[in-house]
Amino acid sequence: MRSKKRLAVPVLVVMVAGVGAALSAAQGNRPQGPPPPEPFGTYLVYSAAGVYDPSIPPAEGDLALWFHRDVMGRGPAQIAAERARADAYFQATFGVPPGRSSAFGLDPRNEYRAYVVSGENVPPEGWVVRDGGFMVTIGAGGATLRGTWGGPSGRWVPEGTVMVFGDYNIAAPGVGNGRRGDREIIIHYESAEPIIPNPFQEGILFQCRLTSDSFDDFGGGLAQGISIPRVGADGRLVANIRNVLTFPGLGFDAE
């Protein structure tokens, strides 16, 4: 009889575990993904490695319109309001007069994807990152920027310098931590400093301040990354972006 009782407990445990697993699968629950590194509350890593022929127009057509209208769901009035917000930021931060910004959207053929999102089960193929907003590009001869970044005396930047104000819209389809259905993770970014071309190095370095209502942003975050696109032997463009996002920006100890 003792042997039967000993067997009954494991059998019952297996049965309960099996029922629990079945319910979990039926409800779409999944184990949570990895936690963020200890200094941070939320941690994301993006990269882009798309290969495409830039001489062929994107299927989306006007990428700026595609991003603002189709991805972000903005109508003409909302796009105008967002442009006004961007212009106000560029003026306050860099002293750029209103009306100098242009809308943009990153070509989805770059295959910009989030491969790490702390606490989330991101599949190996990652989650697509739609990226766009408004930008100011400095023209020939460079310019002296003021605002909170340049100060009263100003700081000169060369031609090709860029400032951005936009959003990352991450398409997180399917189930995530028990939540069923497609969802978007939206992270707003603003240039913390101008993106200045380096004549001695290919590509660009960028640093943006971040905010988000899609999760606890711990008072704001920081995106730091690099983009060094290449051109293959066949003339196709090879995207090469690496971007790390942290919340809070410099970690809890720096607050």
N, C-alpha and C positions, 0 to 999 in steps of 0.2 A: 504493500500500500504506500509506503514511503516513497518508493521509486516513482509511483504514479503521480503523487503529489508534487514531487520534484519536477516531473515532466510537465505538469499542468501549468506551472508558473511561466516557464519559457514560452509554451504554446500560446498562453493568454497574452503575453507581452508581444509576441509576433503578430497575433491577430489584431491587437489594438494598434500596433505600429502600422500594420497593413491598412486598417481602416483610416487611420490618421493620414497616411500617405495618399490614399485614394481621395479623401476629402480635400487635402491640400492641392492635389492635382486638379480636382474638379473646380475648386475655387480660384485656381490660377495663382496660388501662392508660390513664392520661390524664396530660398534663403537670401538674406541680404548680402550685398556685395561687400568688398573690403572696406574697412574704415579708413578715414583720412590719416596721413602721417601725423604723428603726435603734435607738432606745433600748430596744426590747422584744424578748423572745424569742417571745412569742405575743400575738396581737392579734385581738379579735373586736368586731364591731359588731352590736347588735340594734336593731330598731325594731318598733313595732306600729302598724298603721293600719286595723284592722278596724272595720266599721260594722255595728251590730246593735241589735235591740230588747231592752233589758234586762228588759222586762216579761215576755218569753217565757223560760221556764226553759231552761237549756242541755241539749242532748241527752245529755250525760254524767251528768246528775242531780247528786248530791252531788259537788261539784268537789273537795273535800278528800279524800274517799274515792277518787274517780277517780284523783287524782294519786298518792296513796300506794299504793293497791292495784294499779290498772291500769297506771299509767305506771312507777312505781318497783318494782312487784312485791313489795310488802311485805305480809306477813300480819299478823294482830292483834298477835302478840308483837313483831314487828319494828317495827310502828308505835308500840307502847308504848315500846320501847327508844329509838326516834328521838325521841319526845316527851321522854323522860327526858334525853337528850343536849341537847335544846333548852332544857329547863328549867334544867339545870346551867349552860348558857351564859348564859342570861338572868340567873340569880342572880349568877354570878361577874362578869359584865360590867356589869350595870345594877342589881344588888341586888334584882331582882324575885323574890319567893318562888315556889317551885315550885307548879304547879297553876294558874297564871294564863294559860298559853298556850292557843291554839286552833289547830287544823289549818286549812290553807287550800290552795286550788288556783286558779291564774289561769284565768279563763274562756278557753278556746281560741278563742272568737269574736273575741278581741282581735287575732288573727292576729299574735302575737308571733313574730318570725322572726330568725334570724341571717343577715345578708346578707354579712358579711365574716368569714371565719375564715382567718387567715394560714396559708399553705401548703396550703390546700384549694381545690378547684374548686367553689365554691358557685354554683348556678344563679341566674338572675335572680329566680326566685320565692323564693329563700332556703330555709333549713332551719327547720322548725317548732321553736320553743322551748317545752317544757312546763315550767311554773314553779309551784312549790308548796313547802310545808313547814309551819312553825309560826310564830305571831306573837303578840305581846303588844300590846294596845291600851290606852292610858291613858284612864280614864273621867273623868266629870265632876269638876271641881275641880282637875284636873292631879295631879301626883305628884312627889315628890322621889326621884330615882334616885341610887343609890350604886354600889357595885361598883368595878371598875377605871376605868369611865368617869366616874362621879360623884364618886368619892373619899369619904373619911370624912364630910365636911361635906355632901355631896350637891349635886345640881344639879336645880333645878325644871324640869319640862317641862309644857306645857299639855295639856288634853284633846285627844284625837285623835292624840297622838304614838304612833308604832308602832315596834316592833323586830321583826326577822325572822331566821329561821334555816331555811334550806331549800336547794333544789337547782334548778339549771337542767338540764333533760334535753333535749338537742338531738337530734332525729331526723335522722340523716344517711343517707338511703337511697341505694341504688345503689352506684356505684363512687366511691371517693375515694383518689387517689394509688395506684391499682393494687389496692386492697382491695375485693373484691367482696362484696356482701351488705349488708343493713341493719345499721346500727350506731348506738350511742348515744354521745354525748359528754356526760359528766356533770360538772358544775361545782358544788361546794358553796359556799354563801355564808352570811355572818353579818353582821349590822349592825355596822359599825365605829363608828357613832354612831346615836342615835335619829333616826327620820324625823319631823321636827317640822313641823307645818303652819304656813304663813306667812299671817297674816291679810291681808297686803297683796299677795299674789301667788297666782294660781291654781295648783293642782297641787302636786306634791311633788318635792323633791330627795332623792336617796338615794346612800349610799356603803356598799359592802359589801366585806369581806375575802373572798378567794376561795382555794380549794384544788381540785386535781383530780388524779385518778389516771388520767385518760383521755389525758393528754399530759404533757410536762415542764412543770410549773407554775413552775419556777425559784424555788422556795421560797415561793410564794404570790403572789396577784394582787390586783387592785383593780377593782371595778365602780363606775362613777360615772354617774349618769343622772338623767333627769327624766321625770315623767309628768304630762301636763296634758290629761286627757280633755275632750272637747267634747260638746255636745249639738246635733245638727242641727235644722234647721227642722221636720223630720218627727218629732222626738222621739227619734230613734235615737241611741245612744251612738257617738261617734267616738273610738276609741282613739288615743292620741298619746304613745307612749313612745319615748325615745331612750336607749340604754345602750351605753357603751364599756367593754370589759374589757381589761385589760393585765396581762401577766406578764413580769417581776416588776412589782409594783403601780406603783411610781414610776419604773421604768426601771433599767437597769443602773448608771447613774452615781450614783444615789441610794443604792445599797447600801453 
